[in-house]
Amino acid sequence: MATTADHAKSDDAFDGAKVALFIGSRLIVMRRDNRPDIPFFDMWDFPGGGREGDETPFQTVARETMEEVGLHLPPDAISWQRAFRRTGDGLRLWFFVAHLPAVAEAEVIFGDEGQFWRLADPDEVLTWPDVAGDLQQRLALWRAGGPACDAALAGLRV
């Protein structure tokens, strides 16, 4: 699904968040469950998911990262953030880019969602035909130097 940039305001609601999480120079990706009753089934995905309660965008993505791959995502690991509104259903979603050291690979504990995980070269991920939603477009926008939203709007202390 295509998305459009969303000029965030501090009082705007949002629906979820995803993170392109680099471990060293590679991205962690997960193969979604092969169940036709879920969106983007059997496709590659990044850590993230839906908002719970009054979470900030960062709190959502940090919790989801812990649940899905067992990694603590500190605020200072975030290098880029931006809100998007998904066309079609209008969901407001945040996309983050974060970096952890290569040694974090040994700390991955795969959760109960998805089939398996792996590390992949970001150039390779951009060419795959089976990546969930518009994650490739968001990753490409970041790589092209697209503007980020104010970190405070994402719930990051500045």
Stockholm file with secondary structure:
# STOCKHOLM 1.0

chainA/1-158         MATTADHAKSDDAFDGAKVALFIGSRLIVMRRDNRPDIPFFDMWDFPGGGREGDETPFQTVARETMEEVGLHLPPDAISWQRAFRRTGDGLRLWFFVAHLPAVAEAEVIFGDEGQFWRLADPDEVLTWPDVAGDLQQRLALWRAGGPACDAALAGLRV
#=GR chainA/1-158 SS CCEEECCCCTTCCCCEEEEEEEETTEEEEEECCCCTTSTTTTSEECSEEECCTTCCHHHHHHHHHHHHHCCCCCGGGEEEEEEEEETTTCCEEEEEEEEECGGGGGGCCCCSSSSEEEEECHHHHTTCSCBSTTHHHHHHHHHTTCCCCCGGGGTCCC
#=GC SS_cons         CCEEECCCCTTCCCCEEEEEEEETTEEEEEECCCCTTSTTTTSEECSEEECCTTCCHHHHHHHHHHHHHCCCCCGGGEEEEEEEEETTTCCEEEEEEEEECGGGGGGCCCCSSSSEEEEECHHHHTTCSCBSTTHHHHHHHHHTTCCCCCGGGGTCCC
//
